[in-house]
């Protein structure tokens, strides 16, 4: 997931951060490596979204375009 909740605000993943899942409010951890896009992942292996599907590069690219427009 691209966003998590921390102190009542939506935030993007950054190194060494923790937050809460937007869907279920369970703890999530930021994963910020060199290969994959920075993202949030549940600390446990629970998938809270019954419609979950892995996101493709195309899907993430469109999200980035939208986020860029929102954050400007």
PDB file of N, CA, C, O and CB in Angstrom:
ATOM      1  N   UNK A   1       0.842  -1.165   0.000  1.00  0.00           N
ATOM      2  CA  UNK A   1       0.000   0.000   0.000  1.00  0.00           C
ATOM      3  C   UNK A   1       0.890   1.232   0.000  1.00  0.00           C
ATOM      4  O   UNK A   1       1.986   1.213   0.559  1.00  0.00           O
ATOM      5  CB  UNK A   1      -0.959  -0.004   1.208  1.00  0.00           C
ATOM      6  N   UNK A   2       0.423   2.290  -0.621  1.00  0.00           N
ATOM      7  CA  UNK A   2       1.225   3.501  -0.729  1.00  0.00           C
ATOM      8  C   UNK A   2       1.097   4.412   0.482  1.00  0.00           C
ATOM      9  O   UNK A   2       2.043   5.123   0.819  1.00  0.00           O
ATOM     10  CB  UNK A   2       0.838   4.254  -1.963  1.00  0.00           C
ATOM     11  N   UNK A   3      -0.053   4.402   1.140  1.00  0.00           N
ATOM     12  CA  UNK A   3      -0.267   5.283   2.282  1.00  0.00           C
ATOM     13  C   UNK A   3      -0.525   4.489   3.556  1.00  0.00           C
ATOM     14  O   UNK A   3      -1.054   3.378   3.521  1.00  0.00           O
ATOM     15  CB  UNK A   3      -1.432   6.226   2.011  1.00  0.00           C
ATOM     16  N   UNK A   4      -0.142   5.082   4.673  1.00  0.00           N
ATOM     17  CA  UNK A   4      -0.492   4.574   5.996  1.00  0.00           C
ATOM     18  C   UNK A   4      -0.958   5.774   6.819  1.00  0.00           C
ATOM     19  O   UNK A   4      -0.825   6.922   6.395  1.00  0.00           O
ATOM     20  CB  UNK A   4       0.729   3.826   6.685  1.00  0.00           C
ATOM     21  N   UNK A   5      -1.499   5.494   7.988  1.00  0.00           N
ATOM     22  CA  UNK A   5      -1.941   6.552   8.892  1.00  0.00           C
ATOM     23  C   UNK A   5      -0.949   6.647  10.043  1.00  0.00           C
ATOM     24  O   UNK A   5      -0.596   5.638  10.655  1.00  0.00           O
ATOM     25  CB  UNK A   5      -3.389   6.284   9.419  1.00  0.00           C
ATOM     26  N   UNK A   6      -0.505   7.855  10.330  1.00  0.00           N
ATOM     27  CA  UNK A   6       0.360   8.095  11.486  1.00  0.00           C
ATOM     28  C   UNK A   6      -0.050   9.421  12.095  1.00  0.00           C
ATOM     29  O   UNK A   6      -0.049  10.455  11.426  1.00  0.00           O
ATOM     30  CB  UNK A   6       1.882   8.097  11.088  1.00  0.00           C
ATOM     31  N   UNK A   7      -0.400   9.379  13.365  1.00  0.00           N
ATOM     32  CA  UNK A   7      -0.838  10.576  14.088  1.00  0.00           C
ATOM     33  C   UNK A   7      -1.971  11.292  13.351  1.00  0.00           C
ATOM     34  O   UNK A   7      -2.007  12.520  13.275  1.00  0.00           O
ATOM     35  CB  UNK A   7       0.341  11.533  14.291  1.00  0.00           C
ATOM     36  N   UNK A   8      -2.899  10.487  12.806  1.00  0.00           N
ATOM     37  CA  UNK A   8      -4.078  11.037  12.146  1.00  0.00           C
ATOM     38  C   UNK A   8      -3.857  11.566  10.739  1.00  0.00           C
ATOM     39  O   UNK A   8      -4.783  12.117  10.144  1.00  0.00           O
ATOM     40  CB  UNK A   8      -4.620  12.115  12.967  1.00  0.00           C
ATOM     41  N   UNK A   9      -2.659  11.416  10.189  1.00  0.00           N
ATOM     42  CA  UNK A   9      -2.331  11.918   8.849  1.00  0.00           C
ATOM     43  C   UNK A   9      -1.997  10.756   7.914  1.00  0.00           C
ATOM     44  O   UNK A   9      -1.437   9.748   8.344  1.00  0.00           O
ATOM     45  CB  UNK A   9      -1.143  12.913   8.913  1.00  0.00           C
ATOM     46  N   UNK A  10      -2.344  10.902   6.635  1.00  0.00           N
ATOM     47  CA  UNK A  10      -1.913   9.948   5.615  1.00  0.00           C
ATOM     48  C   UNK A  10      -0.465  10.257   5.280  1.00  0.00           C
ATOM     49  O   UNK A  10      -0.123  11.408   5.007  1.00  0.00           O
ATOM     50  CB  UNK A  10      -2.821  10.015   4.333  1.00  0.00           C
ATOM     51  N   UNK A  11       0.399   9.229   5.299  1.00  0.00           N
ATOM     52  CA  UNK A  11       1.802   9.450   4.967  1.00  0.00           C
ATOM     53  C   UNK A  11       2.296   8.404   3.978  1.00  0.00           C
ATOM     54  O   UNK A  11       1.799   7.279   3.938  1.00  0.00           O
ATOM     55  CB  UNK A  11       2.661   9.430   6.231  1.00  0.00           C
ATOM     56  N   UNK A  12       3.283   8.797   3.184  1.00  0.00           N
ATOM     57  CA  UNK A  12       3.960   7.880   2.281  1.00  0.00           C
ATOM     58  C   UNK A  12       5.040   7.135   3.051  1.00  0.00           C
ATOM     59  O   UNK A  12       5.493   7.598   4.098  1.00  0.00           O
ATOM     60  CB  UNK A  12       4.563   8.634   1.069  1.00  0.00           C
ATOM     61  N   UNK A  13       5.452   5.988   2.538  1.00  0.00           N
ATOM     62  CA  UNK A  13       6.486   5.190   3.191  1.00  0.00           C
ATOM     63  C   UNK A  13       7.834   5.907   3.130  1.00  0.00           C
ATOM     64  O   UNK A  13       8.241   6.396   2.076  1.00  0.00           O
ATOM     65  CB  UNK A  13       6.590   3.799   2.536  1.00  0.00           C
ATOM     66  N   UNK A  14       8.513   5.963   4.265  1.00  0.00           N
ATOM     67  CA  UNK A  14       9.880   6.458   4.367  1.00  0.00           C
ATOM     68  C   UNK A  14      10.635   5.510   5.285  1.00  0.00           C
ATOM     69  O   UNK A  14      10.023   4.804   6.087  1.00  0.00           O
ATOM     70  CB  UNK A  14       9.927   7.939   4.901  1.00  0.00           C
ATOM     71  N   UNK A  15      11.937   5.487   5.178  1.00  0.00           N
ATOM     72  CA  UNK A  15      12.760   4.535   5.926  1.00  0.00           C
ATOM     73  C   UNK A  15      12.488   4.572   7.426  1.00  0.00           C
ATOM     74  O   UNK A  15      12.308   5.633   8.024  1.00  0.00           O
ATOM     75  CB  UNK A  15      14.222   4.812   5.672  1.00  0.00           C
ATOM     76  N   UNK A  16      12.464   3.381   8.010  1.00  0.00           N
ATOM     77  CA  UNK A  16      12.338   3.186   9.460  1.00  0.00           C
ATOM     78  C   UNK A  16      11.076   3.798  10.064  1.00  0.00           C
ATOM     79  O   UNK A  16      11.113   4.305  11.185  1.00  0.00           O
ATOM     80  CB  UNK A  16      13.535   3.766  10.145  1.00  0.00           C
ATOM     81  N   UNK A  17       9.977   3.758   9.346  1.00  0.00           N
ATOM     82  CA  UNK A  17       8.716   4.298   9.852  1.00  0.00           C
ATOM     83  C   UNK A  17       7.722   3.180  10.119  1.00  0.00           C
ATOM     84  O   UNK A  17       7.769   2.123   9.489  1.00  0.00           O
ATOM     85  CB  UNK A  17       8.122   5.306   8.859  1.00  0.00           C
ATOM     86  N   UNK A  18       6.831   3.427  11.053  1.00  0.00           N
ATOM     87  CA  UNK A  18       5.706   2.537  11.323  1.00  0.00           C
ATOM     88  C   UNK A  18       4.443   3.377  11.318  1.00  0.00           C
ATOM     89  O   UNK A  18       4.486   4.581  11.570  1.00  0.00           O
ATOM     90  CB  UNK A  18       5.880   1.779  12.685  1.00  0.00           C
ATOM     91  N   UNK A  19       3.329   2.744  11.034  1.00  0.00           N
ATOM     92  CA  UNK A  19       2.055   3.435  11.006  1.00  0.00           C
ATOM     93  C   UNK A  19       0.933   2.436  11.163  1.00  0.00           C
ATOM     94  O   UNK A  19       1.134   1.330  11.664  1.00  0.00           O
ATOM     95  CB  UNK A  19       1.892   4.233   9.712  1.00  0.00           C
ATOM     96  N   UNK A  20      -0.255   2.833  10.732  1.00  0.00           N
ATOM     97  CA  UNK A  20      -1.437   1.969  10.793  1.00  0.00           C
ATOM     98  C   UNK A  20      -2.020   1.814   9.396  1.00  0.00           C
ATOM     99  O   UNK A  20      -1.989   2.744   8.591  1.00  0.00           O
ATOM    100  CB  UNK A  20      -2.503   2.545  11.769  1.00  0.00           C
ATOM    101  N   UNK A  21      -2.547   0.641   9.121  1.00  0.00           N
ATOM    102  CA  UNK A  21      -3.195   0.361   7.847  1.00  0.00           C
ATOM    103  C   UNK A  21      -4.431   1.244   7.693  1.00  0.00           C
ATOM    104  O   UNK A  21      -5.195   1.426   8.641  1.00  0.00           O
ATOM    105  CB  UNK A  21      -3.574  -1.134   7.740  1.00  0.00           C
ATOM    106  N   UNK A  22      -4.617   1.781   6.508  1.00  0.00           N
ATOM    107  CA  UNK A  22      -5.782   2.612   6.232  1.00  0.00           C
ATOM    108  C   UNK A  22      -7.072   1.787   6.293  1.00  0.00           C
ATOM    109  O   UNK A  22      -8.125   2.310   6.656  1.00  0.00           O
ATOM    110  CB  UNK A  22      -5.643   3.281   4.856  1.00  0.00           C
ATOM    111  N   UNK A  23      -6.992   0.506   5.941  1.00  0.00           N
ATOM    112  CA  UNK A  23      -8.187  -0.332   5.901  1.00  0.00           C
ATOM    113  C   UNK A  23      -8.597  -0.920   7.233  1.00  0.00           C
ATOM    114  O   UNK A  23      -9.772  -0.882   7.598  1.00  0.00           O
ATOM    115  CB  UNK A  23      -7.981  -1.427   4.949  1.00  0.00           C
ATOM    116  N   UNK A  24      -7.619  -1.474   7.974  1.00  0.00           N
ATOM    117  CA  UNK A  24      -7.972  -2.195   9.201  1.00  0.00           C
ATOM    118  C   UNK A  24      -7.314  -1.624  10.454  1.00  0.00           C
ATOM    119  O   UNK A  24      -7.577  -2.102  11.557  1.00  0.00           O
ATOM    120  CB  UNK A  24      -7.595  -3.642   9.062  1.00  0.00           C
ATOM    121  N   UNK A  25      -6.474  -0.623  10.303  1.00  0.00           N
ATOM    122  CA  UNK A  25      -5.772   0.043  11.415  1.00  0.00           C
ATOM    123  C   UNK A  25      -4.790  -0.852  12.150  1.00  0.00           C
ATOM    124  O   UNK A  25      -4.368  -0.530  13.260  1.00  0.00           O
ATOM    125  CB  UNK A  25      -6.770   0.570  12.395  1.00  0.00           C
ATOM    126  N   UNK A  26      -4.421  -1.983  11.538  1.00  0.00           N
ATOM    127  CA  UNK A  26      -3.393  -2.846  12.125  1.00  0.00           C
ATOM    128  C   UNK A  26      -2.025  -2.199  11.892  1.00  0.00           C
ATOM    129  O   UNK A  26      -1.883  -1.371  10.992  1.00  0.00           O
ATOM    130  CB  UNK A  26      -3.445  -4.293  11.509  1.00  0.00           C
ATOM    131  N   UNK A  27      -1.018  -2.563  12.689  1.00  0.00           N
ATOM    132  CA  UNK A  27       0.316  -1.988  12.504  1.00  0.00           C
ATOM    133  C   UNK A  27       0.918  -2.351  11.144  1.00  0.00           C
ATOM    134  O   UNK A  27       0.827  -3.493  10.694  1.00  0.00           O
ATOM    135  CB  UNK A  27       1.244  -2.459  13.618  1.00  0.00           C
ATOM    136  N   UNK A  28       1.530  -1.363  10.505  1.00  0.00           N
ATOM    137  CA  UNK A  28       2.237  -1.576   9.242  1.00  0.00           C
ATOM    138  C   UNK A  28       3.637  -0.993   9.361  1.00  0.00           C
ATOM    139  O   UNK A  28       3.889  -0.102  10.172  1.00  0.00           O
ATOM    140  CB  UNK A  28       1.467  -0.933   8.047  1.00  0.00           C
ATOM    141  N   UNK A  29       4.532  -1.508   8.546  1.00  0.00           N
ATOM    142  CA  UNK A  29       5.934  -1.087   8.551  1.00  0.00           C
ATOM    143  C   UNK A  29       6.306  -0.651   7.139  1.00  0.00           C
ATOM    144  O   UNK A  29       5.856  -1.246   6.159  1.00  0.00           O
ATOM    145  CB  UNK A  29       6.876  -2.240   9.053  1.00  0.00           C
ATOM    146  N   UNK A  30       7.128   0.386   7.039  1.00  0.00           N
ATOM    147  CA  UNK A  30       7.582   0.865   5.734  1.00  0.00           C
ATOM    148  C   UNK A  30       8.692  -0.041   5.209  1.00  0.00           C
ATOM    149  O   UNK A  30       9.610  -0.403   5.945  1.00  0.00           O
ATOM    150  CB  UNK A  30       8.077   2.333   5.826  1.00  0.00           C
ATOM    151  N   UNK A  31       8.602  -0.397   3.952  1.00  0.00           N
ATOM    152  CA  UNK A  31       9.642  -1.154   3.276  1.00  0.00           C
ATOM    153  C   UNK A  31      10.217  -0.260   2.187  1.00  0.00           C
ATOM    154  O   UNK A  31       9.534   0.077   1.220  1.00  0.00           O
ATOM    155  CB  UNK A  31       9.088  -2.500   2.685  1.00  0.00           C
ATOM    156  N   UNK A  32      11.476   0.121   2.354  1.00  0.00           N
ATOM    157  CA  UNK A  32      12.105   1.110   1.480  1.00  0.00           C
ATOM    158  C   UNK A  32      13.438   0.571   0.975  1.00  0.00           C
ATOM    159  O   UNK A  32      14.496   0.887   1.520  1.00  0.00           O
ATOM    160  CB  UNK A  32      12.307   2.458   2.222  1.00  0.00           C
ATOM    161  N   UNK A  33      13.375  -0.236  -0.061  1.00  0.00           N
ATOM    162  CA  UNK A  33      14.586  -0.833  -0.605  1.00  0.00           C
ATOM    163  C   UNK A  33      14.986  -0.198  -1.915  1.00  0.00           C
ATOM    164  O   UNK A  33      14.473   0.854  -2.295  1.00  0.00           O
ATOM    165  CB  UNK A  33      14.400  -2.312  -0.792  1.00  0.00           C
ATOM    166  N   UNK A  34      15.903  -0.845  -2.598  1.00  0.00           N
ATOM    167  CA  UNK A  34      16.407  -0.339  -3.873  1.00  0.00           C
ATOM    168  C   UNK A  34      15.742  -0.992  -5.076  1.00  0.00           C
ATOM    169  O   UNK A  34      15.846  -0.479  -6.190  1.00  0.00           O
ATOM    170  CB  UNK A  34      17.892  -0.547  -3.950  1.00  0.00           C
ATOM    171  N   UNK A  35      15.059  -2.116  -4.869  1.00  0.00           N
ATOM    172  CA  UNK A  35      14.473  -2.842  -6.000  1.00  0.00           C
ATOM    173  C   UNK A  35      13.002  -2.494  -6.182  1.00  0.00           C
ATOM    174  O   UNK A  35      12.584  -2.139  -7.284  1.00  0.00           O
ATOM    175  CB  UNK A  35      14.629  -4.350  -5.804  1.00  0.00           C
ATOM    176  N   UNK A  36      12.212  -2.591  -5.115  1.00  0.00           N
ATOM    177  CA  UNK A  36      10.772  -2.350  -5.195  1.00  0.00           C
ATOM    178  C   UNK A  36      10.446  -0.915  -4.813  1.00  0.00           C
ATOM    179  O   UNK A  36      11.214  -0.259  -4.110  1.00  0.00           O
ATOM    180  CB  UNK A  36      10.009  -3.324  -4.288  1.00  0.00           C
ATOM    181  N   UNK A  37       9.306  -0.436  -5.280  1.00  0.00           N
ATOM    182  CA  UNK A  37       8.824   0.884  -4.868  1.00  0.00           C
ATOM    183  C   UNK A  37       8.618   0.873  -3.355  1.00  0.00           C
ATOM    184  O   UNK A  37       8.234  -0.145  -2.780  1.00  0.00           O
ATOM    185  CB  UNK A  37       7.496   1.265  -5.613  1.00  0.00           C
ATOM    186  N   UNK A  38       8.875   2.002  -2.724  1.00  0.00           N
ATOM    187  CA  UNK A  38       8.661   2.104  -1.277  1.00  0.00           C
ATOM    188  C   UNK A  38       7.184   1.932  -0.993  1.00  0.00           C
ATOM    189  O   UNK A  38       6.339   2.522  -1.665  1.00  0.00           O
ATOM    190  CB  UNK A  38       9.177   3.465  -0.717  1.00  0.00           C
ATOM    191  N   UNK A  39       6.876   1.117   0.010  1.00  0.00           N
ATOM    192  CA  UNK A  39       5.490   0.803   0.303  1.00  0.00           C
ATOM    193  C   UNK A  39       5.339   0.396   1.768  1.00  0.00           C
ATOM    194  O   UNK A  39       6.326   0.232   2.485  1.00  0.00           O
ATOM    195  CB  UNK A  39       4.983  -0.312  -0.624  1.00  0.00           C
ATOM    196  N   UNK A  40       4.104   0.239   2.192  1.00  0.00           N
ATOM    197  CA  UNK A  40       3.772  -0.212   3.536  1.00  0.00           C
ATOM    198  C   UNK A  40       3.316  -1.661   3.463  1.00  0.00           C
ATOM    199  O   UNK A  40       2.680  -2.075   2.493  1.00  0.00           O
ATOM    200  CB  UNK A  40       2.675   0.686   4.180  1.00  0.00           C
ATOM    201  N   UNK A  41       3.649  -2.432   4.503  1.00  0.00           N
ATOM    202  CA  UNK A  41       3.224  -3.821   4.585  1.00  0.00           C
ATOM    203  C   UNK A  41       2.803  -4.113   6.021  1.00  0.00           C
ATOM    204  O   UNK A  41       3.423  -3.627   6.968  1.00  0.00           O
ATOM    205  CB  UNK A  41       4.359  -4.788   4.124  1.00  0.00           C
ATOM    206  N   UNK A  42       1.754  -4.903   6.177  1.00  0.00           N
ATOM    207  CA  UNK A  42       1.333  -5.314   7.526  1.00  0.00           C
ATOM    208  C   UNK A  42       2.500  -5.995   8.232  1.00  0.00           C
ATOM    209  O   UNK A  42       3.258  -6.741   7.612  1.00  0.00           O
ATOM    210  CB  UNK A  42       0.097  -6.270   7.463  1.00  0.00           C
ATOM    211  N   UNK A  43       2.640  -5.734   9.533  1.00  0.00           N
ATOM    212  CA  UNK A  43       3.693  -6.399  10.300  1.00  0.00           C
ATOM    213  C   UNK A  43       3.415  -7.889  10.421  1.00  0.00           C
ATOM    214  O   UNK A  43       4.348  -8.690  10.465  1.00  0.00           O
ATOM    215  CB  UNK A  43       3.822  -5.773  11.690  1.00  0.00           C
ATOM    216  N   UNK A  44       2.141  -8.270  10.476  1.00  0.00           N
ATOM    217  CA  UNK A  44       1.780  -9.689  10.420  1.00  0.00           C
ATOM    218  C   UNK A  44       1.456  -9.994   8.958  1.00  0.00           C
ATOM    219  O   UNK A  44       1.375  -9.075   8.143  1.00  0.00           O
ATOM    220  CB  UNK A  44       0.551 -10.033  11.383  1.00  0.00           C
ATOM    221  N   UNK A  45       1.275 -11.235   8.624  1.00  0.00           N
ATOM    222  CA  UNK A  45       0.993 -11.612   7.230  1.00  0.00           C
ATOM    223  C   UNK A  45      -0.489 -11.580   6.899  1.00  0.00           C
ATOM    224  O   UNK A  45      -0.927 -12.252   5.965  1.00  0.00           O
ATOM    225  CB  UNK A  45       1.536 -12.993   6.947  1.00  0.00           C
ATOM    226  N   UNK A  46      -1.260 -10.819   7.642  1.00  0.00           N
ATOM    227  CA  UNK A  46      -2.699 -10.727   7.428  1.00  0.00           C
ATOM    228  C   UNK A  46      -2.983  -9.810   6.237  1.00  0.00           C
ATOM    229  O   UNK A  46      -2.393  -8.736   6.121  1.00  0.00           O
ATOM    230  CB  UNK A  46      -3.412 -10.207   8.703  1.00  0.00           C
ATOM    231  N   UNK A  47      -3.876 -10.232   5.365  1.00  0.00           N
ATOM    232  CA  UNK A  47      -4.343  -9.377   4.276  1.00  0.00           C
ATOM    233  C   UNK A  47      -5.743  -8.934   4.661  1.00  0.00           C
ATOM    234  O   UNK A  47      -6.666  -9.747   4.714  1.00  0.00           O
ATOM    235  CB  UNK A  47      -4.324 -10.125   2.873  1.00  0.00           C
ATOM    236  N   UNK A  48      -5.901  -7.645   4.929  1.00  0.00           N
ATOM    237  CA  UNK A  48      -7.186  -7.158   5.443  1.00  0.00           C
ATOM    238  C   UNK A  48      -8.184  -6.860   4.330  1.00  0.00           C
ATOM    239  O   UNK A  48      -9.373  -6.699   4.607  1.00  0.00           O
ATOM    240  CB  UNK A  48      -6.972  -5.909   6.276  1.00  0.00           C
ATOM    241  N   UNK A  49      -7.741  -6.785   3.100  1.00  0.00           N
ATOM    242  CA  UNK A  49      -8.607  -6.447   1.972  1.00  0.00           C
ATOM    243  C   UNK A  49      -8.971  -7.721   1.215  1.00  0.00           C
ATOM    244  O   UNK A  49      -8.111  -8.342   0.590  1.00  0.00           O
ATOM    245  CB  UNK A  49      -7.916  -5.422   1.025  1.00  0.00           C
ATOM    246  N   UNK A  50     -10.234  -8.107   1.271  1.00  0.00           N
ATOM    247  CA  UNK A  50     -10.643  -9.352   0.600  1.00  0.00           C
ATOM    248  C   UNK A  50     -10.536  -9.266  -0.918  1.00  0.00           C
ATOM    249  O   UNK A  50     -10.586 -10.295  -1.592  1.00  0.00           O
ATOM    250  CB  UNK A  50     -12.068  -9.703   0.983  1.00  0.00           C
ATOM    251  N   UNK A  51     -10.390  -8.063  -1.472  1.00  0.00           N
ATOM    252  CA  UNK A  51     -10.240  -7.872  -2.908  1.00  0.00           C
ATOM    253  C   UNK A  51      -8.781  -7.668  -3.298  1.00  0.00           C
ATOM    254  O   UNK A  51      -8.496  -7.261  -4.424  1.00  0.00           O
ATOM    255  CB  UNK A  51     -11.071  -6.687  -3.368  1.00  0.00           C
ATOM    256  N   UNK A  52      -7.854  -7.946  -2.383  1.00  0.00           N
ATOM    257  CA  UNK A  52      -6.435  -7.708  -2.613  1.00  0.00           C
ATOM    258  C   UNK A  52      -5.921  -8.423  -3.855  1.00  0.00           C
ATOM    259  O   UNK A  52      -6.210  -9.599  -4.079  1.00  0.00           O
ATOM    260  CB  UNK A  52      -5.639  -8.144  -1.409  1.00  0.00           C
ATOM    261  N   UNK A  53      -5.158  -7.694  -4.653  1.00  0.00           N
ATOM    262  CA  UNK A  53      -4.412  -8.257  -5.779  1.00  0.00           C
ATOM    263  C   UNK A  53      -3.062  -7.562  -5.808  1.00  0.00           C
ATOM    264  O   UNK A  53      -2.989  -6.367  -5.524  1.00  0.00           O
ATOM    265  CB  UNK A  53      -5.182  -8.080  -7.147  1.00  0.00           C
ATOM    266  N   UNK A  54      -1.989  -8.272  -6.143  1.00  0.00           N
ATOM    267  CA  UNK A  54      -0.698  -7.604  -6.251  1.00  0.00           C
ATOM    268  C   UNK A  54      -0.776  -6.482  -7.296  1.00  0.00           C
ATOM    269  O   UNK A  54      -1.443  -6.633  -8.320  1.00  0.00           O
ATOM    270  CB  UNK A  54       0.414  -8.622  -6.624  1.00  0.00           C
ATOM    271  N   UNK A  55      -0.106  -5.374  -7.040  1.00  0.00           N
ATOM    272  CA  UNK A  55      -0.136  -4.242  -7.962  1.00  0.00           C
ATOM    273  C   UNK A  55       0.980  -4.368  -8.990  1.00  0.00           C
ATOM    274  O   UNK A  55       2.120  -4.687  -8.654  1.00  0.00           O
ATOM    275  CB  UNK A  55      -0.011  -2.913  -7.195  1.00  0.00           C
ATOM    276  N   UNK A  56       0.634  -4.114 -10.234  1.00  0.00           N
ATOM    277  CA  UNK A  56       1.619  -4.167 -11.309  1.00  0.00           C
ATOM    278  C   UNK A  56       2.353  -2.830 -11.399  1.00  0.00           C
ATOM    279  O   UNK A  56       1.937  -1.850 -10.781  1.00  0.00           O
ATOM    280  CB  UNK A  56       0.941  -4.513 -12.661  1.00  0.00           C
ATOM    281  N   UNK A  57       3.441  -2.789 -12.166  1.00  0.00           N
ATOM    282  CA  UNK A  57       4.170  -1.540 -12.402  1.00  0.00           C
ATOM    283  C   UNK A  57       3.241  -0.500 -13.024  1.00  0.00           C
ATOM    284  O   UNK A  57       3.328   0.683 -12.694  1.00  0.00           O
ATOM    285  CB  UNK A  57       5.397  -1.786 -13.318  1.00  0.00           C
ATOM    286  N   UNK A  58       2.353  -0.931 -13.919  1.00  0.00           N
ATOM    287  CA  UNK A  58       1.407  -0.021 -14.565  1.00  0.00           C
ATOM    288  C   UNK A  58       0.499   0.627 -13.520  1.00  0.00           C
ATOM    289  O   UNK A  58       0.297   1.842 -13.532  1.00  0.00           O
ATOM    290  CB  UNK A  58       0.562  -0.773 -15.621  1.00  0.00           C
ATOM    291  N   UNK A  59      -0.045  -0.187 -12.619  1.00  0.00           N
ATOM    292  CA  UNK A  59      -0.947   0.301 -11.580  1.00  0.00           C
ATOM    293  C   UNK A  59      -0.230   1.302 -10.665  1.00  0.00           C
ATOM    294  O   UNK A  59      -0.762   2.373 -10.371  1.00  0.00           O
ATOM    295  CB  UNK A  59      -1.502  -0.878 -10.755  1.00  0.00           C
ATOM    296  N   UNK A  60       0.976   0.946 -10.221  1.00  0.00           N
ATOM    297  CA  UNK A  60       1.734   1.842  -9.347  1.00  0.00           C
ATOM    298  C   UNK A  60       2.111   3.136 -10.076  1.00  0.00           C
ATOM    299  O   UNK A  60       2.130   4.207  -9.470  1.00  0.00           O
ATOM    300  CB  UNK A  60       3.001   1.138  -8.831  1.00  0.00           C
ATOM    301  N   UNK A  61       2.409   3.038 -11.368  1.00  0.00           N
ATOM    302  CA  UNK A  61       2.734   4.239 -12.151  1.00  0.00           C
ATOM    303  C   UNK A  61       1.574   5.223 -12.180  1.00  0.00           C
ATOM    304  O   UNK A  61       1.774   6.428 -12.028  1.00  0.00           O
ATOM    305  CB  UNK A  61       3.117   3.854 -13.577  1.00  0.00           C
ATOM    306  N   UNK A  62       0.365   4.715 -12.375  1.00  0.00           N
ATOM    307  CA  UNK A  62      -0.812   5.588 -12.377  1.00  0.00           C
ATOM    308  C   UNK A  62      -1.048   6.191 -11.004  1.00  0.00           C
ATOM    309  O   UNK A  62      -1.429   7.357 -10.899  1.00  0.00           O
ATOM    310  CB  UNK A  62      -2.052   4.817 -12.828  1.00  0.00           C
ATOM    311  N   UNK A  63      -0.828   5.412  -9.948  1.00  0.00           N
ATOM    312  CA  UNK A  63      -0.972   5.952  -8.594  1.00  0.00           C
ATOM    313  C   UNK A  63       0.018   7.095  -8.365  1.00  0.00           C
ATOM    314  O   UNK A  63      -0.333   8.116  -7.773  1.00  0.00           O
ATOM    315  CB  UNK A  63      -0.760   4.840  -7.540  1.00  0.00           C
ATOM    316  N   UNK A  64       1.263   6.918  -8.839  1.00  0.00           N
ATOM    317  CA  UNK A  64       2.269   7.961  -8.673  1.00  0.00           C
ATOM    318  C   UNK A  64       1.864   9.241  -9.410  1.00  0.00           C
ATOM    319  O   UNK A  64       2.052  10.342  -8.892  1.00  0.00           O
ATOM    320  CB  UNK A  64       3.632   7.468  -9.177  1.00  0.00           C
ATOM    321  N   UNK A  65       1.311   9.096 -10.611  1.00  0.00           N
ATOM    322  CA  UNK A  65       0.851  10.277 -11.342  1.00  0.00           C
ATOM    323  C   UNK A  65      -0.244  10.994 -10.565  1.00  0.00           C
ATOM    324  O   UNK A  65      -0.227  12.221 -10.463  1.00  0.00           O
ATOM    325  CB  UNK A  65       0.343   9.886 -12.738  1.00  0.00           C
ATOM    326  N   UNK A  66      -1.178  10.258 -10.027  1.00  0.00           N
ATOM    327  CA  UNK A  66      -2.273  10.845  -9.259  1.00  0.00           C
ATOM    328  C   UNK A  66      -1.758  11.506  -7.989  1.00  0.00           C
ATOM    329  O   UNK A  66      -2.164  12.620  -7.659  1.00  0.00           O
ATOM    330  CB  UNK A  66      -3.312   9.781  -8.912  1.00  0.00           C
ATOM    331  N   UNK A  67      -0.870  10.830  -7.277  1.00  0.00           N
ATOM    332  CA  UNK A  67      -0.316  11.384  -6.041  1.00  0.00           C
ATOM    333  C   UNK A  67       0.432  12.680  -6.333  1.00  0.00           C
ATOM    334  O   UNK A  67       0.319  13.648  -5.581  1.00  0.00           O
ATOM    335  CB  UNK A  67       0.622  10.363  -5.358  1.00  0.00           C
ATOM    336  N   UNK A  68       1.196  12.700  -7.422  1.00  0.00           N
ATOM    337  CA  UNK A  68       1.918  13.914  -7.801  1.00  0.00           C
ATOM    338  C   UNK A  68       0.977  15.089  -7.996  1.00  0.00           C
ATOM    339  O   UNK A  68       1.294  16.212  -7.605  1.00  0.00           O
ATOM    340  CB  UNK A  68       2.716  13.680  -9.069  1.00  0.00           C
ATOM    341  N   UNK A  69      -0.184  14.838  -8.601  1.00  0.00           N
ATOM    342  CA  UNK A  69      -1.171  15.912  -8.816  1.00  0.00           C
ATOM    343  C   UNK A  69      -1.807  16.331  -7.500  1.00  0.00           C
ATOM    344  O   UNK A  69      -2.087  17.513  -7.303  1.00  0.00           O
ATOM    345  CB  UNK A  69      -2.265  15.458  -9.806  1.00  0.00           C
ATOM    346  N   UNK A  70      -2.037  15.392  -6.601  1.00  0.00           N
ATOM    347  CA  UNK A  70      -2.675  15.704  -5.323  1.00  0.00           C
ATOM    348  C   UNK A  70      -1.726  16.494  -4.426  1.00  0.00           C
ATOM    349  O   UNK A  70      -2.153  17.432  -3.752  1.00  0.00           O
ATOM    350  CB  UNK A  70      -3.125  14.414  -4.616  1.00  0.00           C
ATOM    351  N   UNK A  71      -0.451  16.128  -4.410  1.00  0.00           N
ATOM    352  CA  UNK A  71       0.507  16.762  -3.497  1.00  0.00           C
ATOM    353  C   UNK A  71       0.988  18.129  -3.976  1.00  0.00           C
ATOM    354  O   UNK A  71       1.634  18.849  -3.214  1.00  0.00           O
ATOM    355  CB  UNK A  71       1.696  15.859  -3.307  1.00  0.00           C
ATOM    356  N   UNK A  72       0.689  18.503  -5.217  1.00  0.00           N
ATOM    357  CA  UNK A  72       1.127  19.824  -5.726  1.00  0.00           C
ATOM    358  C   UNK A  72       0.276  20.927  -5.195  1.00  0.00           C
ATOM    359  O   UNK A  72       0.503  22.093  -5.519  1.00  0.00           O
ATOM    360  CB  UNK A  72       1.099  19.860  -7.240  1.00  0.00           C
TER     361      UNK A  72
END
